[in-house]
Amino acid sequence: MWKRLAELVLKYRLALLILLALSTGVMGYLASKVKLSYDFARAIPVDNIKYQEYQEFRNRFGDDGNMLVIGVQTNDLFKLDVFNAYKKLHDDIKKINDVTGVLDVPSAVNLVKDSITEKLNPVKIFADTITTQAQLDEAKGTLLNLPFYRSLLYNPETNAYLIGVSINKDSLNSPKRTKIVDDITAAVSAFQTKTKIETHLSGLPLIRTVMADRIKKEMKIFLIGSILLSALILLLFFRSVSTMLLSLLVVIFGVVWSMGLMELFQYKITLLTALAPSLIVVIGIPNCIYFINKYHTSYLQHPDKKSALVSMVSKMGIVTLFCNITAAIGFAVFALTKSALLKEFGVIAGISIMLIFVISFILLPAALSYLPPPNASQTKYLSNKWITSLLIKIEGWVFEHKKTVYSTTLVLLVFAVIGIFKLQSVGYIVDDLPQTDKIYTDLKFFERNFKGVMPLEIVIDSKKRYGLSGMRSLVALRKVDSLATYINSQKNMARPLSIAEGLKFAKQAFYDGDSANYSLPSDFEGAFVADYLKPKKDSSSQNNFTKMLSAFMDTSKRYTRVSINMADVGTKQLPIILDSIQHHANELFNSSQYKVTLTGTSITFLEGSDFIIKGLEQSIFWAFLLISVCMLYLFKSVKILVCSLIPNLVPLVITAGVMGWAGVHLKPSTVLVFSVALGIAIDITIRFLVNYKQELPTHDNNVAETVAASIKNTGLSIVYTSLVLIAGFVIFCFSGFGGTQSLGWLTSVTLLVATLTNLILLPALLLLIAGKKK
């Protein structure tokens, strides 16, 4: 069959090359249209209860992740020149398109009691124009007398001040977000340059925008880097510019198809799909090495170009097909999960790997048929002294030191298992960024001074329309205030903001601004305060304070929210905190009258992280099962199946152990390593065992002689392809994302160990289970 296919490819080579070029051109056109994803909540399936609760919250109260924060720490803010520069920063940010609101000290309002109209009138604390230090000092005194703003806009203990910038949520999910963030950053930089005060920026809009833009940038850098590195290795390997360019053409076609597939499936570039093109380069190059290596070997045996090409395809076609199938399985199993992020990555990577096989199967023999036969310098690598010496030593270890091989493997496994017990599953929203990155250090600034900026929301459902109006609202708000007091006592959680805080502010104003009255009104006081809070009949606009309060209760007065900013505590500590809050809420609110739901970005991040890790664990199981089926079909032997799986399980266990000893946490980016490495490492096993199976009859079924021949015949290409794969993954170590770095070096470690186990342990196992067979 494969010989027939080879002859067909050579017979219709021109038509196939034209068809391949035209179809790749179409995919290139599609690839040019692929867009960057700005949606970071797609790790959870849409039928997940946490996802649905979060969407209900967003529909009712708006997006909780649209606040960018700016922070400064200075003793000089209330010096006239500095404050005016701070006020100008406020004005400059407010003018930026798609900025929907700015909340800071210059825009803070006080509630002033008007006994004649019986209203509490919002009055700006700081006038639009302040010309004297005395004016500023008086306004400062007013601000410091209002507990409402304490820890919200400023921290009196550290002299840190915060500006909250609300951004249009639709713009945040579009390419416009980059310009918005850049414009805000430029305004902040101008303030910093003028005042010499260090500024800090954070919040989910900033974090997400910076990460998305870096993904796009790194995608290009790694793609170019992997192609250049592969070109260098190929040139050193084959000593032929034409062979190198032909191999690069194969992987470039594969990259174009992978990008075109994203647009074809209406997928966007995410942190995972951005890796697909570089992975195609890394996986496609070994296809070229194995095909061309077989072509050169066959040509040296029988110096006829056509017969050598037919031999190349007929001998390596089945091997390369199954190698690509197993590699594709390692990625495609992600498509079995419900996570959109993993599903898209699995679909693109799985299909692309199979397409790279089709491309190499057509392009290599067809193009090689037009090129001159290989000369002596191009086949010189086949007698590489260093590799030959290494293979002789490996053969000696396999035949003369089998017990040492087994015992060394056992010791390494024990060491690895101990390390596995040290593994922890912990993830942070920004743990993919290095701790020296300004995004990370600025986030820590807000955690030190304001206890964090990660949003957590609590929704209280009174279970009936107008359930939070009248006297019942005061009863509920006292419970809300009690819950807020408990939350505020937590180490990593800021003072919650709710209607209760607004009523405290209103009561203080009712008593002529006396801060001693900053507390919830009693039942008797509540009626008077409520009258003063009713909007004027002729009022058509809202100020920052009234806007803020109206955002905390829906129009039906059935739902109210409690908003909290918290530190990025990680997936290990967050569930403990959430459970304690939920438990305390359940004690305060009667479940027959109220339903308390914890939601927000922090919740969806936790749920998404857990979901991805569980999905990856399941994908490893399915990858292992499906690859086992492929191996059993290919070799028709349970013994060979066992021999093939052990050398690939050992590297995975050792890698997990290394992670434990090195303190690398289990998180979505690191769990990904195991499925990827399993799918790629099994290729080495297939190539060795197929050669073993083909060689066995020529050695009269003598296992020892066949094993020795297989080491010599496949060792060279295995070593070179392993070097290509390891070098291809090492390039990810230069990423600015910790997860991508981990993918790089952990996969490289796994592949290095897999190369050794397949060249040493696998032959030793073959001798152990079949060595007596003659």
Secondary structure as UniProt FT lines:
FT   HELIX           2..11
FT   HELIX           13..31
FT   TURN            32..33
FT   TURN            46..47
FT   HELIX           49..61
FT   STRAND          67..73
FT   TURN            77..78
FT   HELIX           80..94
FT   TURN            97..98
FT   STRAND          99..103
FT   TURN            106..107
FT   STRAND          109..114
FT   TURN            115..118
FT   STRAND          119..124
FT   HELIX           133..144
FT   HELIX           147..149
FT   TURN            151..153
FT   STRAND          154..155
FT   TURN            156..159
FT   STRAND          160..167
FT   HELIX           169..172
FT   HELIX           176..195
FT   STRAND          199..202
FT   HELIX           204..238
FT   HELIX           241..264
FT   TURN            265..266
FT   TURN            271..272
FT   HELIX           273..275
FT   HELIX           276..301
FT   HELIX           305..332
FT   HELIX           333..336
FT   HELIX           340..370
FT   TURN            376..378
FT   HELIX           380..383
FT   HELIX           385..400
FT   HELIX           402..420
FT   TURN            421..422
FT   TURN            429..432
FT   TURN            435..436
FT   HELIX           438..450
FT   STRAND          454..461
FT   TURN            465..468
FT   HELIX           471..488
FT   TURN            491..492
FT   HELIX           499..510
FT   TURN            511..513
FT   HELIX           515..517
FT   HELIX           523..533
FT   TURN            537..538
FT   HELIX           544..550
FT   TURN            551..552
FT   TURN            555..556
FT   STRAND          559..566
FT   TURN            571..573
FT   HELIX           574..588
FT   TURN            591..593
FT   STRAND          595..599
FT   HELIX           601..635
FT   HELIX           638..662
FT   HELIX           668..695
FT   HELIX           697..699
FT   TURN            700..701
FT   HELIX           703..730
FT   HELIX           731..734
FT   HELIX           738..756
FT   HELIX           757..761
FT   HELIX           762..770
FT   TURN            771..772
//
